[in-house]
Structure formats: C-alpha cells, structure tokens
Amino acid sequence: MGAIRAANPATCEGSDVMIRRLAVIPVAILLVLAVQMACDTRSDVDNSKPTHFGFQRSISTSLIEEGKLAYANYCVGCHGPAGDGNGEAALFLHPRPRNFINANFKFSSTRSGQLPTDDDLKRTIRRGLKGSAMPSFKLLPDRTIDGLIAYLKTLSPKWKEYDAPVPVPMVDDPYRRLTDKSAAIRRGEAVYHGYANCWSCHPAYVPEKKINEYQVAFGGQLREFFRPHLDRSEGKENVEGELIYPPDFHRDFVRAGMSVDDLYRSIAAGITGTAMPTWIDSIDLPGKKPGDPPIVSRSDLWAIAYYVQSLISERPALIAEGKFALRERARPIYLHGEPPAPKEPSEPATSQPAKNFDF
C-alpha cells in the first residue's frame, strides 16, 4: 500500500493492468480506489462555490436590487419612482401615499416620531391598511418583502442617522384571561373620557355630564365648556399639512387592525405624524398618598383597547338582515343610455332562499 500511495503519473501507466488482475478478489476494490486517488493530480479545491471577485455583488446589495424591482412592480404607481408619494395615482388619494423620503411611518410599534421596525413594515405590507388604497400583499414571498424593506431604507437618510428602532413595551394584560371583559370595557370608558381625554380628537361616546364625573374621579376639574360637535371627530393637520380625521369607532375603518393587540400597539406607541401621542410614556398617575396604588397605570392602556374594540363591535350591519340578497347572476352595467327593459322569464323561476351578507 505504501508503494501505491507513492504513485505518480510516471508509474501510473500500468495501473489498468494491475487493476484487472486484482479485480478477482474483494480487496481489489479498495486498491482500485487508492490507485485512482494516487493518480489524480488535480488540485484539491472546491470550485462549486463562487469566489469573491471584485465584480460580484454582496448579499445585501442583491437584496436591495430585488427590492427595487419589486417596488417598480407593486409600489411605484402610488408612492412614485422617487418614493416621495407622488405616483400617478396619488392625485386621487387622500391622504396621499406615504413619502418614504420623509420616512414618517404612521403605524408602528415604536414611539411616535421614530422609525418603524422591520416587523412593522412587514405587517403593513402583508396586511395592508384597512379602508385605504394600501392593499394587502400577503401572497408575496418573504424574500420579496425583505427586498422591499431593504430598498425602502435606501430612500431616506433617516435610516442611517437614527438609532435602531425599539418597540414600546407590552405590559401585562390584566384582562386577558377573563372570559367576561365588561370590567375592562367600563374601565376603558372611564380612562378614555376622564383621563386620556380621547374625545378632544375622537368622538365622545358618553354625555358631557358623564365626562365630568370621570374627570373628577381622576382628580380633574369640572368642565364648563366642551368643543362643539363632541359626537364627531375633530379634524387636525398631519405633518404633511393635510387635514385628517381620527376614526370614529362607530363608523370609520381602523387602519392598523382591530384586534386588542393591534389597538394596544396603536394607543401605546402613538401614530407618527399626527396628534395621537405615545401614551405608554404618559399614562401613569400615582396615588394621592404614598403607598396608594396608582390612579392610572400602563395596564389601563389595555382597558382603553378593550373599550375601543367594544365600540367597533357596536357598529350596525351594513346591510339589514333579510332585506338584501346577493344576485344569482352578474348584472351588466350600462354606461350610455337607459338599460333595456327586463325580459319576461319564459319559465317560472325556481324558488330559492335568499343569500344574505354575513358581517
């Protein structure tokens, strides 16, 4: 075997003859392999993996380029080629699409005014924004969404200038395990109207007298005057100078989700670029005496979330039960002139139960 290891091209000429002679015995299989390995003078280098040449792109650069292509396919129509929110469709939208250069992302888990996390951006891309022109792209592959996020970060210098975004804390939900959430809803109503004064932008959902009762309960003063149209939202300008209206929870869409966790995130973190503050930093109200439990604490953010969710659930159905039914067949649309008179059925129609919308 030592002689075989020392083989070189000069002594390998007769290897085929030796192999044929040894093939009659089982040990010859090992000898064949040893001879072939000894006679292989090629370099032992793995050429199947790419070598780092100067013209090759890094993985991050490749991801950005993929994201740029995806942006051109899915986003440029509204957000514009430069990412400034001036796409061809932006003229018909209010508020205008997000300006990625300014990077004021409204819906995130970070404090108002801070950049969103990657998970925030993924959530918005995947789920869309309810009631807006931003659709859901939940069918896009993860790689494509990662590429979009990588490309969006090249459009604003804020991504290099600001610190890495950090989500607001998710405090314990004291109502999570309770089957009956009525206590949470009652507490949320009180904090909504009596401490957070959400009705200064959103509508009030209790009479002025009840608001004053809540105000006093939280250590405030009786109010003699309230803003006009207290049952409606109060329009206020965002950072782009557009007049926007906070949602009326009895009628308007809630853009970033209606689950309790979604509502807590929006309440606790705030909405960047709007009058909605970061409540996680200003919801603490200590007790009147040392050692007393706090009058208001961060856990009350969950109570507000449950209360808002209860207001959403009180919305009337869009279609009254039993009054409207889905059509059995598509109905043509006539753009010019009067539609033709309906034809009389040649045979009696088969009676079928009406199909009602289920909300």
C-alpha positions as CSV (number, residue, x, y, z in Angstrom):
1,M,0.0,0.0,0.0
2,G,2.9,2.4,0.7
3,A,4.1,1.8,-2.9
4,I,0.6,2.7,-4.2
5,R,0.5,6.0,-2.2
6,A,3.8,7.0,-3.7
7,A,2.5,6.5,-7.2
8,N,2.9,9.4,-9.7
9,P,2.0,10.0,-13.3
10,A,5.1,8.2,-14.4
11,T,4.3,5.0,-12.6
12,C,0.6,5.0,-13.4
13,E,0.8,3.8,-16.9
14,G,0.4,0.2,-15.9
15,S,-2.3,0.8,-13.4
16,D,-5.1,-0.5,-15.6
17,V,-3.3,-3.9,-15.9
18,M,-2.8,-4.1,-12.2
19,I,-6.5,-3.3,-11.6
20,R,-7.7,-6.0,-13.9
21,R,-5.5,-8.6,-12.1
22,L,-6.7,-7.5,-8.6
23,A,-10.4,-7.3,-9.6
24,V,-10.9,-11.0,-8.9
25,I,-10.6,-10.5,-5.2
26,P,-12.7,-8.3,-2.9
27,V,-9.8,-6.4,-1.5
28,A,-9.1,-5.2,-5.1
29,I,-11.9,-2.6,-4.7
30,L,-10.0,-0.7,-2.1
31,L,-6.9,-1.0,-4.2
32,V,-8.7,0.4,-7.2
33,L,-9.8,3.5,-5.3
34,A,-6.4,4.0,-3.8
35,V,-4.7,3.8,-7.3
36,Q,-7.2,6.2,-8.8
37,M,-6.8,8.7,-6.0
38,A,-3.0,8.5,-6.2
39,C,-3.1,9.1,-10.0
40,D,-5.4,12.1,-9.7
41,T,-3.1,15.1,-9.9
42,R,-5.9,17.8,-9.9
43,S,-5.8,20.4,-7.2
44,D,-8.0,19.6,-4.1
45,V,-10.0,22.9,-4.4
46,D,-13.8,23.1,-4.2
47,N,-14.7,25.1,-7.3
48,S,-18.5,24.6,-6.8
49,K,-18.7,27.7,-4.6
50,P,-18.3,31.2,-6.0
51,T,-15.0,33.0,-5.3
52,H,-15.2,36.7,-4.2
53,F,-14.3,38.6,-7.3
54,G,-14.4,42.3,-7.5
55,F,-17.4,42.4,-9.8
56,Q,-19.6,40.2,-7.6
57,R,-22.4,41.9,-5.5
58,S,-22.8,41.3,-1.8
59,I,-25.9,39.6,-0.5
60,S,-27.3,42.9,0.9
61,T,-26.7,44.6,-2.5
62,S,-28.5,41.8,-4.3
63,L,-31.5,42.1,-1.9
64,I,-31.8,45.8,-2.4
65,E,-31.8,45.3,-6.2
66,E,-34.5,42.7,-5.9
67,G,-36.5,45.1,-3.7
68,K,-36.1,47.8,-6.3
69,L,-37.6,45.6,-9.0
70,A,-40.5,44.7,-6.7
71,Y,-41.0,48.3,-5.8
72,A,-41.3,49.1,-9.6
73,N,-43.9,46.3,-9.9
74,Y,-46.1,46.9,-6.9
75,C,-45.5,50.3,-5.3
76,V,-44.4,53.0,-7.9
77,G,-48.0,53.7,-9.1
78,C,-48.9,55.3,-5.7
79,H,-45.6,56.1,-4.0
80,G,-43.8,57.3,-7.1
81,P,-40.5,56.4,-8.8
82,A,-38.5,58.5,-6.2
83,G,-40.5,57.2,-3.2
84,D,-41.8,60.7,-2.4
85,G,-45.5,59.7,-2.5
86,N,-46.1,61.4,-5.9
87,G,-47.1,58.4,-8.0
88,E,-49.6,58.7,-10.8
89,A,-52.4,57.5,-8.6
90,A,-51.5,59.9,-5.7
91,L,-53.6,62.7,-7.2
92,F,-56.8,60.7,-6.4
93,L,-55.9,59.7,-2.9
94,H,-56.4,61.4,0.4
95,P,-54.3,61.4,2.5
96,R,-51.5,61.0,0.0
97,P,-49.4,57.8,-0.1
98,R,-46.5,57.5,2.3
99,N,-43.5,59.7,1.5
100,F,-40.6,57.3,2.0
101,I,-38.1,60.1,1.8
102,N,-39.6,61.9,4.8
103,A,-40.0,58.4,6.5
104,N,-42.9,59.4,8.7
105,F,-44.4,56.0,9.1
106,K,-47.7,56.3,10.9
107,F,-48.4,52.8,12.1
108,S,-45.6,51.1,14.1
109,S,-44.8,49.6,17.4
110,T,-42.2,52.3,18.1
111,R,-42.7,55.7,19.8
112,S,-44.3,58.4,17.7
113,G,-41.7,60.1,15.5
114,Q,-39.3,57.1,15.5
115,L,-38.7,54.8,12.6
116,P,-40.6,51.5,12.5
117,T,-39.1,48.1,13.0
118,D,-38.8,45.6,10.1
119,D,-41.6,43.7,11.6
120,D,-43.8,46.8,11.5
121,L,-43.0,47.3,7.8
122,K,-43.7,43.6,7.1
123,R,-47.0,43.8,8.9
124,T,-48.1,46.8,6.8
125,I,-47.0,45.2,3.5
126,R,-48.6,41.9,4.3
127,R,-51.9,43.1,5.8
128,G,-52.3,46.5,4.1
129,L,-54.1,49.4,5.7
130,K,-57.9,48.9,6.1
131,G,-60.0,51.4,4.3
132,S,-57.1,52.9,2.4
133,A,-55.6,52.4,-1.1
134,M,-52.8,50.3,0.5
135,P,-53.8,46.7,-0.3
136,S,-52.6,43.5,1.3
137,F,-49.6,41.9,-0.3
138,K,-49.8,38.7,1.7
139,L,-49.1,36.5,-1.3
140,L,-45.6,37.9,-1.9
141,P,-42.7,35.7,-0.8
142,D,-40.7,36.5,2.3
143,R,-37.7,37.2,0.1
144,T,-39.6,39.8,-1.9
145,I,-40.9,41.6,1.2
146,D,-37.4,41.6,2.7
147,G,-36.1,43.1,-0.5
148,L,-38.8,45.8,-0.5
149,I,-37.8,46.8,3.1
150,A,-34.1,46.8,2.2
151,Y,-34.8,49.1,-0.8
152,L,-37.2,51.4,1.2
153,K,-34.3,52.1,3.7
154,T,-32.2,53.5,0.8
155,L,-34.7,56.2,0.1
156,S,-34.3,58.2,3.3
157,P,-31.1,59.3,5.2
158,K,-33.0,58.8,8.5
159,W,-32.2,55.1,8.3
160,K,-28.5,55.9,8.7
161,E,-28.9,58.9,11.0
162,Y,-31.3,57.5,13.6
163,D,-30.7,54.8,16.2
164,A,-32.1,51.3,15.6
165,P,-35.9,51.4,16.4
166,V,-37.1,49.8,19.6
167,P,-40.8,48.8,20.2
168,V,-42.7,50.1,23.1
169,P,-43.1,47.6,26.0
170,M,-46.0,45.3,26.0
171,V,-47.1,45.4,29.6
172,D,-49.1,42.6,31.2
173,D,-52.8,42.5,30.2
174,P,-54.8,42.1,33.4
175,Y,-57.9,41.2,31.5
176,R,-56.6,38.6,29.1
177,R,-57.7,35.6,31.0
178,L,-61.1,36.9,31.9
179,T,-64.0,35.5,29.8
180,D,-66.2,38.5,30.7
181,K,-64.5,41.7,29.5
182,S,-67.1,44.0,30.9
183,A,-64.8,45.3,33.7
184,A,-62.2,46.1,31.2
185,I,-64.7,48.0,29.0
186,R,-66.0,50.0,31.9
187,R,-62.5,50.9,33.0
188,G,-61.6,51.8,29.4
189,E,-64.6,54.1,29.1
190,A,-63.6,56.0,32.2
191,V,-60.0,56.4,31.2
192,Y,-60.9,57.3,27.6
193,H,-63.2,60.2,28.7
194,G,-61.9,61.2,32.1
195,Y,-58.1,60.9,31.9
196,A,-56.8,60.5,28.4
197,N,-59.4,62.9,27.0
198,C,-59.5,61.0,23.7
199,W,-62.7,62.9,22.9
200,S,-60.5,66.0,22.1
201,C,-59.9,64.4,18.7
202,H,-62.1,61.3,18.6
203,P,-65.8,61.5,19.4
204,A,-67.1,61.2,22.9
205,Y,-69.4,58.3,23.5
206,V,-71.0,59.4,26.7
207,P,-72.8,62.7,27.6
208,E,-71.0,65.7,28.9
209,K,-72.3,65.1,32.4
210,K,-70.7,61.7,32.5
211,I,-67.4,63.0,31.2
212,N,-67.3,65.5,34.1
213,E,-67.9,62.6,36.5
214,Y,-65.0,60.8,35.1
215,Q,-62.8,63.9,35.1
216,V,-63.4,64.4,38.9
217,A,-62.8,60.8,39.6
218,F,-59.3,61.1,38.1
219,G,-58.6,64.3,40.1
220,G,-59.5,66.8,37.4
221,Q,-61.9,69.8,37.4
222,L,-65.4,70.1,36.2
223,R,-65.5,71.4,32.6
224,E,-68.0,74.2,31.8
225,F,-67.4,74.1,28.1
226,F,-66.7,71.3,25.6
227,R,-65.7,71.5,22.0
228,P,-68.6,71.7,19.5
229,H,-69.8,68.6,17.8
230,L,-68.5,66.4,20.6
231,D,-70.1,63.4,19.0
232,R,-67.9,63.7,15.9
233,S,-64.2,63.5,15.1
234,E,-62.2,66.7,15.2
235,G,-60.1,67.2,12.0
236,K,-56.4,68.1,12.6
237,E,-53.5,68.6,10.2
238,N,-50.8,66.0,10.0
239,V,-47.1,66.7,9.5
240,E,-47.6,67.0,5.7
241,G,-50.2,69.7,6.2
242,E,-53.2,67.5,5.3
243,L,-56.4,67.7,7.2
244,I,-57.2,64.2,8.6
245,Y,-59.9,63.0,10.9
246,P,-59.3,60.5,13.7
247,P,-61.5,57.5,13.4
248,D,-65.0,57.5,14.8
249,F,-65.0,53.9,16.2
250,H,-68.7,53.6,15.5
251,R,-68.3,54.1,11.7
252,D,-64.7,54.5,10.4
253,F,-62.1,52.0,9.5
254,V,-59.2,51.4,11.9
255,R,-56.2,51.2,9.6
256,A,-53.7,49.1,11.5
257,G,-56.0,46.4,12.8
258,M,-58.9,45.9,15.2
259,S,-57.7,43.1,17.5
260,V,-56.9,44.1,21.1
261,D,-53.2,43.7,20.5
262,D,-53.4,45.9,17.4
263,L,-55.3,48.6,19.3
264,Y,-53.0,48.4,22.3
265,R,-50.0,48.9,19.9
266,S,-51.5,52.0,18.3
267,I,-52.6,53.5,21.6
268,A,-49.3,52.8,23.5
269,A,-47.0,53.8,20.6
270,G,-49.0,56.6,19.1
271,I,-49.4,57.5,15.4
272,T,-46.4,59.2,13.9
273,G,-47.1,62.5,12.1
274,T,-50.5,63.0,13.8
275,A,-51.8,64.4,17.0
276,M,-52.0,60.9,18.5
277,P,-49.3,60.8,21.2
278,T,-47.3,58.0,22.7
279,W,-49.5,57.0,25.7
280,I,-47.1,54.5,27.1
281,D,-45.0,57.4,28.4
282,S,-47.8,59.5,29.9
283,I,-50.4,57.1,31.3
284,D,-49.0,56.9,34.9
285,L,-50.9,58.8,37.6
286,P,-49.7,58.0,41.2
287,G,-52.0,57.6,44.1
288,K,-52.9,60.5,46.3
289,K,-51.0,59.2,49.3
290,P,-47.6,57.4,49.5
291,G,-48.2,53.7,49.2
292,D,-51.6,54.1,47.4
293,P,-52.0,52.2,44.1
294,P,-51.7,54.4,41.0
295,I,-54.9,56.1,39.9
296,V,-54.0,55.3,36.3
297,S,-51.2,53.0,35.1
298,R,-49.9,51.4,31.9
299,S,-52.2,48.4,32.3
300,D,-55.1,50.8,31.6
301,L,-53.9,51.0,28.0
302,W,-55.4,47.5,27.7
303,A,-58.7,48.8,29.2
304,I,-58.8,51.5,26.5
305,A,-58.1,48.9,23.8
306,Y,-61.0,46.7,25.0
307,Y,-63.3,49.7,25.2
308,V,-62.4,50.8,21.7
309,Q,-63.0,47.3,20.4
310,S,-66.4,47.2,22.1
311,L,-67.3,50.5,20.2
312,I,-66.2,48.9,16.9
313,S,-68.4,45.9,17.7
314,E,-71.5,48.2,18.1
315,R,-71.5,49.2,14.5
316,P,-74.7,48.5,12.8
317,A,-74.7,45.9,9.9
318,L,-74.0,47.5,6.5
319,I,-77.0,45.5,5.1
320,A,-80.1,44.8,7.1
321,E,-80.8,41.1,7.6
322,G,-83.5,39.8,5.2
323,K,-83.7,43.0,3.2
324,F,-80.9,42.5,0.7
325,A,-79.8,39.3,-1.1
326,L,-77.0,38.5,-3.4
327,R,-77.9,38.4,-7.1
328,E,-77.9,35.0,-8.6
329,R,-76.2,36.3,-11.8
330,A,-74.0,39.1,-12.7
331,R,-75.8,42.3,-13.7
332,P,-74.4,44.3,-16.7
333,I,-73.5,47.9,-16.3
334,Y,-74.8,50.4,-19.0
335,L,-72.6,53.5,-19.4
336,H,-74.7,55.1,-22.1
337,G,-78.5,55.5,-22.3
338,E,-81.2,53.6,-20.4
339,P,-80.8,49.9,-19.8
340,P,-83.1,47.7,-21.8
341,A,-86.3,46.6,-20.2
342,P,-86.0,43.3,-18.4
343,K,-87.2,40.2,-20.3
344,E,-90.1,38.2,-19.1
345,P,-89.0,34.8,-18.0
346,S,-90.1,32.0,-20.3
347,E,-90.4,29.6,-17.4
348,P,-91.3,30.1,-13.8
349,A,-88.2,30.8,-11.7
350,T,-87.2,28.2,-9.2
351,S,-87.8,29.5,-5.7
352,Q,-84.5,29.6,-3.7
353,P,-83.7,31.0,-0.3
354,A,-82.1,34.5,-0.3
355,K,-78.4,34.7,0.4
356,N,-77.7,37.4,2.8
357,F,-74.4,39.1,3.5
358,D,-72.9,37.9,6.8
359,F,-70.9,40.5,8.7
